């Protein structure tokens, strides 16, 4: 007997086991979603012994609202005759290209470790060379970026994007989005750090930023609350045909990234106008800082494009792999640039004074 299960919640190993124990010789999992079928084998349930699934399982996708849908015939008490023929699982074919994911893992993990190491060096500099507290904006942003990189490492070190069938489905999906509130919170605070740096150099190009500190705190709180709520939903509510919680997360983070991109672009434009007016009077650290923030803006733009592209390519094996790996690359690139930007202001003064002393000694 071949049994059809219509649009079960994933992971659906328990549904399969129930039918097998009832005498099914094969199971057709009929899911209401677009894309390429076969990813269901990568949705894992914690503690489930998959050796108990010992019959062929076929996964099929189509719109159940279609007038030609097979679902219209499944209610027949006499059953329905179907033909099943073997077809390669394209998700397995893509994930079996292990070399591709290993290369991506090495690159992504190296970038994440670079963020952590640069962060440690920067925190040590703040501790020794800065009169500011370690609870000031700079060190806080460094710590947030380091946490974000460590969370991404948990994904790339163990089971990147459900490739090796190691992590459970909720754990994997939560590790994709969990780093984002930390990185975006750092990006929001970076705007204020940037404004303070400009003001210390008498380039008051963005005084309006200081007026939005309370709003920024509210946005950061919303970031973390939003991630906690959506992660809890993904962990407790099984995946059906349309994964609403994932779409909500995508829209939410696209909006945040877009707002940050606009804020960075406005600040960068005002800064470059001011720098042009000052000419050589503008300090080199300010120019470097502006360039790094401009590159960070490009990283956020890339993130927005990739999240939008993930919607139509969500059901495509290679689209899924390429977009998520590139998304992590964009996050790591932005993280490296932002962590590197948090140089203690007193260290700049120390370097300039040492430079002047060296020139004075050479003149003598």
VEXDREN-2710 file (C-alpha; in Angstrom, 1 decimal):
% VEXDREN-2710
k/r/px/py/pz
1/UNK/0.0/0.0/0.0
2/UNK/1.3/3.5/-1.0
3/UNK/0.1/6.2/1.4
4/UNK/-0.1/9.9/0.6
5/UNK/0.4/12.5/3.3
6/UNK/-1.0/15.9/2.3
7/UNK/1.0/19.0/3.3
8/UNK/2.4/17.7/6.6
9/UNK/4.4/20.0/9.0
10/UNK/8.1/19.6/8.6
11/UNK/10.1/17.9/10.0
12/UNK/7.6/15.0/9.3
13/UNK/9.6/11.9/10.4
14/UNK/6.9/11.0/13.0
15/UNK/4.2/11.3/10.3
16/UNK/6.2/8.9/8.1
17/UNK/6.8/6.5/11.0
18/UNK/3.0/6.4/11.8
19/UNK/2.2/5.3/8.3
20/UNK/5.0/2.8/8.2
21/UNK/3.8/1.2/11.4
22/UNK/0.3/1.1/9.9
23/UNK/1.6/-1.0/6.9
24/UNK/2.6/1.5/4.3
25/UNK/5.1/0.1/1.8
26/UNK/5.9/3.6/0.4
27/UNK/4.9/7.2/1.3
28/UNK/4.2/10.2/-1.0
29/UNK/4.7/13.5/0.9
30/UNK/2.5/16.0/-1.0
31/UNK/3.5/19.5/-0.1
32/UNK/1.8/22.8/-0.9
33/UNK/4.7/25.0/-1.9
34/UNK/6.7/26.1/-5.0
35/UNK/10.2/25.1/-5.9
36/UNK/12.2/21.9/-6.2
37/UNK/11.0/19.0/-4.0
38/UNK/13.5/17.0/-1.9
39/UNK/14.6/19.4/0.8
40/UNK/12.4/17.6/3.3
41/UNK/15.1/15.0/3.9
42/UNK/17.2/17.8/5.4
43/UNK/14.5/18.8/7.9
44/UNK/15.6/16.9/11.1
45/UNK/13.9/16.3/14.4
46/UNK/15.9/16.2/17.6
47/UNK/16.6/12.7/18.9
48/UNK/14.7/10.9/16.1
49/UNK/16.2/7.6/14.9
50/UNK/16.0/7.9/11.1
51/UNK/16.8/4.2/10.6
52/UNK/13.2/3.5/11.5
53/UNK/12.2/5.1/8.1
54/UNK/12.8/2.0/6.1
55/UNK/10.5/2.5/3.1
56/UNK/10.8/4.7/0.0
57/UNK/9.6/8.2/0.5
58/UNK/8.7/10.5/-2.4
59/UNK/8.2/14.3/-2.0
60/UNK/6.1/16.2/-4.5
61/UNK/5.3/19.9/-4.7
62/UNK/2.4/21.8/-6.2
63/UNK/-0.3/24.3/-5.4
64/UNK/-3.1/22.4/-3.7
65/UNK/-5.6/25.1/-4.8
66/UNK/-5.0/24.2/-8.5
67/UNK/-8.0/22.7/-10.2
68/UNK/-5.7/19.9/-11.4
69/UNK/-4.4/19.2/-7.9
70/UNK/-4.1/15.5/-7.0
71/UNK/-5.5/16.5/-3.6
72/UNK/-9.0/16.6/-5.2
73/UNK/-8.8/12.8/-5.8
74/UNK/-7.2/11.8/-2.5
75/UNK/-10.5/11.9/-0.7
76/UNK/-11.8/8.9/-2.7
77/UNK/-12.7/6.0/-0.4
78/UNK/-11.5/3.5/-3.0
79/UNK/-8.1/5.2/-3.4
80/UNK/-6.5/6.5/-6.6
81/UNK/-4.1/4.9/-9.0
82/UNK/-0.8/6.6/-9.3
83/UNK/2.5/5.9/-11.1
84/UNK/5.8/6.6/-9.3
85/UNK/9.2/6.6/-11.0
86/UNK/12.6/7.4/-9.6
87/UNK/13.9/10.9/-10.0
88/UNK/17.2/12.4/-8.7
89/UNK/16.8/14.6/-5.6
90/UNK/18.4/17.8/-6.8
91/UNK/18.8/19.0/-3.2
92/UNK/21.0/16.0/-2.4
93/UNK/22.9/16.5/-5.7
94/UNK/23.7/20.1/-4.7
95/UNK/24.6/19.2/-1.1
96/UNK/26.8/16.3/-2.2
97/UNK/29.1/18.8/-3.9
98/UNK/30.9/18.9/-0.6
99/UNK/34.0/20.7/-1.9
100/UNK/32.0/23.8/-2.7
101/UNK/30.6/24.1/0.8
102/UNK/33.9/23.3/2.4
103/UNK/35.7/26.1/0.5
104/UNK/32.9/28.5/1.5
105/UNK/33.2/27.3/5.1
106/UNK/36.9/28.0/5.1
107/UNK/36.5/31.5/3.7
108/UNK/33.5/32.4/5.9
109/UNK/35.1/30.9/9.1
110/UNK/38.4/32.7/8.4
111/UNK/36.5/36.0/8.1
112/UNK/34.6/35.3/11.3
113/UNK/37.8/34.5/13.2
114/UNK/39.3/37.7/11.8
115/UNK/36.4/39.7/13.3
116/UNK/37.0/38.1/16.7
117/UNK/40.8/38.6/16.6
118/UNK/40.6/42.2/15.4
119/UNK/37.9/42.8/18.1
120/UNK/40.3/41.4/20.8
121/UNK/43.1/43.7/19.6
122/UNK/40.7/46.7/19.5
123/UNK/39.4/46.0/23.0
124/UNK/43.0/45.8/24.3
125/UNK/43.7/49.1/22.6
126/UNK/40.7/50.7/24.2
127/UNK/41.7/49.3/27.6
128/UNK/45.3/50.7/27.4
129/UNK/45.1/53.8/25.3
130/UNK/41.6/55.3/25.8
131/UNK/40.3/57.3/28.7
132/UNK/36.8/56.2/27.8
133/UNK/35.0/53.4/29.7
134/UNK/34.9/49.9/28.1
135/UNK/31.1/50.5/28.3
136/UNK/31.3/53.4/25.9
137/UNK/30.0/53.1/22.3
138/UNK/33.2/51.9/20.7
139/UNK/33.9/48.8/22.9
140/UNK/30.1/47.9/23.0
141/UNK/30.0/47.8/19.2
142/UNK/33.1/45.7/19.1
143/UNK/31.6/43.1/21.5
144/UNK/28.4/43.1/19.5
145/UNK/30.3/42.3/16.3
146/UNK/32.3/39.6/18.0
147/UNK/29.1/37.9/19.3
148/UNK/27.6/38.1/15.8
149/UNK/30.7/36.5/14.3
150/UNK/30.7/33.7/16.9
151/UNK/27.1/32.9/16.2
152/UNK/27.8/32.7/12.4
153/UNK/30.7/30.4/13.2
154/UNK/28.3/28.0/15.0
155/UNK/26.5/27.7/11.6
156/UNK/29.6/27.4/9.4
157/UNK/31.6/25.1/11.7
158/UNK/28.8/22.6/12.3
159/UNK/26.2/22.3/9.6
160/UNK/26.1/25.3/7.1
161/UNK/22.6/25.8/5.8
162/UNK/21.3/22.2/6.4
163/UNK/24.1/20.8/4.1
164/UNK/25.4/17.9/6.2
165/UNK/22.2/16.9/8.0
166/UNK/23.7/17.6/11.5
167/UNK/21.7/20.4/13.0
168/UNK/17.9/20.3/13.5
169/UNK/15.8/22.5/11.4
170/UNK/14.9/25.1/14.1
171/UNK/18.6/25.3/15.2
172/UNK/19.8/25.9/11.7
173/UNK/17.2/28.5/10.8
174/UNK/17.7/30.3/14.1
175/UNK/21.5/30.4/13.6
176/UNK/21.0/32.1/10.2
177/UNK/19.1/35.1/11.8
178/UNK/20.5/35.1/15.4
179/UNK/23.7/37.1/14.4
180/UNK/21.7/39.9/12.7
181/UNK/20.4/41.9/15.7
182/UNK/23.9/42.0/17.1
183/UNK/25.4/43.3/13.9
184/UNK/22.6/45.7/13.2
185/UNK/22.8/47.1/16.7
186/UNK/26.5/47.6/16.2
187/UNK/25.7/49.4/12.9
188/UNK/23.2/51.7/14.6
189/UNK/25.6/52.6/17.4
190/UNK/28.4/53.1/14.8
191/UNK/26.5/56.1/13.5
192/UNK/26.8/57.8/16.9
193/UNK/30.5/56.8/17.3
194/UNK/31.1/58.3/13.8
195/UNK/29.4/61.5/14.9
196/UNK/31.4/61.7/18.1
197/UNK/34.7/61.2/16.1
198/UNK/33.7/63.9/13.7
199/UNK/32.9/66.3/16.4
200/UNK/36.2/65.7/18.2
201/UNK/37.9/66.6/15.0
202/UNK/35.8/69.8/14.7
203/UNK/33.9/68.5/11.7
204/UNK/30.3/68.8/12.9
205/UNK/28.9/67.2/9.7
206/UNK/26.2/65.2/11.4
207/UNK/25.1/66.8/14.6
208/UNK/21.5/65.7/14.0
209/UNK/22.5/62.1/14.8
210/UNK/22.8/62.8/18.5
211/UNK/19.2/63.8/18.7
212/UNK/18.1/60.2/17.9
213/UNK/19.9/58.3/20.6
214/UNK/16.7/57.4/22.4
215/UNK/15.1/56.3/19.2
216/UNK/18.1/54.2/18.4
217/UNK/17.8/52.4/21.8
218/UNK/14.2/51.7/21.1
219/UNK/15.1/50.2/17.6
220/UNK/17.8/48.0/19.1
221/UNK/15.4/46.7/21.7
222/UNK/12.9/46.0/18.9
223/UNK/15.6/44.2/17.0
224/UNK/16.3/41.7/19.8
225/UNK/12.6/41.3/20.7
226/UNK/11.8/40.6/17.0
227/UNK/14.5/38.0/16.8
228/UNK/13.5/36.3/20.0
229/UNK/9.8/36.2/19.0
230/UNK/10.4/34.9/15.4
231/UNK/13.0/32.3/16.7
232/UNK/10.5/31.1/19.3
233/UNK/7.9/30.8/16.5
234/UNK/10.2/28.8/14.3
235/UNK/11.2/26.6/17.1
236/UNK/7.7/25.8/18.3
237/UNK/5.5/25.9/15.2
238/UNK/6.4/23.3/12.5
239/UNK/7.1/24.4/8.9
240/UNK/4.1/24.2/6.6
241/UNK/3.7/25.1/3.0
242/UNK/4.3/28.8/3.6
243/UNK/6.9/29.6/6.3
244/UNK/5.4/32.9/7.5
245/UNK/7.9/33.5/10.3
246/UNK/10.8/33.4/7.8
247/UNK/9.1/35.9/5.6
248/UNK/8.4/38.2/8.5
249/UNK/12.1/38.0/9.5
250/UNK/13.2/38.8/6.0
251/UNK/11.0/41.8/5.7
252/UNK/12.0/43.1/9.1
253/UNK/15.7/42.9/8.5
254/UNK/15.4/44.3/5.0
255/UNK/13.7/47.4/6.5
256/UNK/16.4/47.8/9.2
257/UNK/19.2/47.4/6.6
258/UNK/17.5/49.9/4.3
259/UNK/17.2/52.5/7.1
260/UNK/20.9/52.0/8.0
261/UNK/22.0/52.3/4.4
262/UNK/20.1/55.6/4.0
263/UNK/21.6/56.9/7.3
264/UNK/25.1/55.9/6.3
265/UNK/24.7/57.4/2.8
266/UNK/23.5/60.7/4.2
267/UNK/26.3/60.9/6.7
268/UNK/28.9/59.9/4.2
269/UNK/27.7/62.6/1.8
270/UNK/27.8/65.3/4.4
271/UNK/31.2/64.2/5.6
272/UNK/32.8/64.2/2.1
273/UNK/31.3/67.7/1.5
274/UNK/32.9/68.9/4.7
275/UNK/36.2/67.2/4.0
276/UNK/36.3/68.9/0.6
277/UNK/35.7/72.3/2.3
278/UNK/38.5/71.6/4.8
279/UNK/40.9/70.3/2.2
280/UNK/44.2/69.2/3.7
281/UNK/43.0/70.3/7.2
282/UNK/41.0/67.1/7.4
283/UNK/42.7/64.3/9.2
284/UNK/43.7/61.1/7.6
285/UNK/41.8/59.0/10.2
286/UNK/38.6/60.7/9.3
287/UNK/39.0/60.0/5.7
288/UNK/39.8/56.4/6.4
289/UNK/36.8/56.1/8.7
290/UNK/34.5/57.6/6.0
291/UNK/35.8/55.2/3.5
292/UNK/35.2/52.2/5.8
293/UNK/31.7/53.3/6.5
294/UNK/31.1/53.8/2.8
295/UNK/32.2/50.2/2.2
296/UNK/30.0/49.1/5.1
297/UNK/27.1/50.7/3.3
298/UNK/27.8/48.6/0.3
299/UNK/27.8/45.6/2.5
300/UNK/24.3/46.5/3.8
301/UNK/23.1/47.1/0.2
302/UNK/24.4/43.7/-0.8
303/UNK/22.6/42.1/2.2
304/UNK/19.3/43.8/1.1
305/UNK/19.6/42.5/-2.5
306/UNK/20.4/39.0/-1.3
307/UNK/17.5/38.8/1.1
308/UNK/15.1/39.9/-1.6
309/UNK/16.6/37.4/-4.0
310/UNK/16.1/34.6/-1.4
311/UNK/12.4/34.9/-1.8
312/UNK/12.1/33.6/-5.4
313/UNK/15.1/31.3/-5.0
314/UNK/14.0/29.8/-1.7
315/UNK/13.0/26.6/-3.3
316/UNK/16.0/26.2/-5.6
317/UNK/18.9/24.1/-4.3
318/UNK/21.8/26.1/-5.8
319/UNK/19.9/29.4/-5.3
320/UNK/19.6/28.6/-1.6
321/UNK/23.3/27.7/-1.2
322/UNK/24.7/30.5/-3.2
323/UNK/22.6/33.3/-1.7
324/UNK/23.0/32.2/1.9
325/UNK/26.8/31.8/1.5
326/UNK/27.1/35.2/-0.1
327/UNK/24.8/36.7/2.5
328/UNK/27.2/35.5/5.3
329/UNK/30.1/36.8/3.2
330/UNK/28.4/40.3/3.1
331/UNK/27.8/40.2/6.8
332/UNK/31.4/39.2/7.5
333/UNK/32.8/41.9/5.2
334/UNK/30.6/44.5/7.0
335/UNK/31.7/43.1/10.3
336/UNK/35.4/43.3/9.6
337/UNK/35.1/46.9/8.3
338/UNK/33.1/48.0/11.3
339/UNK/35.3/46.3/13.9
340/UNK/38.4/47.8/12.3
341/UNK/36.8/51.2/12.4
342/UNK/36.6/51.3/16.2
343/UNK/40.1/52.7/16.9
344/UNK/40.4/54.5/20.3
345/UNK/40.5/58.3/19.7
346/UNK/43.4/58.6/22.2
347/UNK/45.4/56.1/20.1
348/UNK/45.2/58.6/17.2
349/UNK/46.6/61.4/19.4
350/UNK/49.4/59.1/20.7
351/UNK/50.4/58.2/17.1
352/UNK/50.3/61.9/16.0
353/UNK/52.4/62.9/19.0
354/UNK/54.9/60.1/18.4
355/UNK/55.1/61.2/14.7
356/UNK/55.8/64.8/15.7
357/UNK/58.5/63.7/18.2
358/UNK/60.1/61.6/15.5
359/UNK/60.2/64.5/13.1
360/UNK/61.6/66.7/15.8
361/UNK/64.4/64.3/16.7
362/UNK/65.3/63.8/13.0
363/UNK/65.6/67.6/12.6
364/UNK/68.0/67.7/15.6
END
